[in-house]
């Protein structure tokens, strides 16, 4: 397996795990339990992180295509 393929696999894992985290936090916020303000802040942080993960994956895939 090439180094680039390993990078793609890892980036895809980060994206998938990040999606799970964002979805779970969205459900928590939607249920309204606990401190909603803090839950919303945490959700915003998770969403920013997810955007970074997805951007990294796109960049890696682009680099592999242009290799």
Secondary structure, 3 states (H helix, E strand, C coil): CCHHHHHHHHHHHHHHHHHHHHHHHHHHHHHCCCCHHHHHHHHHHHHHHHHHHHHHHHHHHHHHHHC
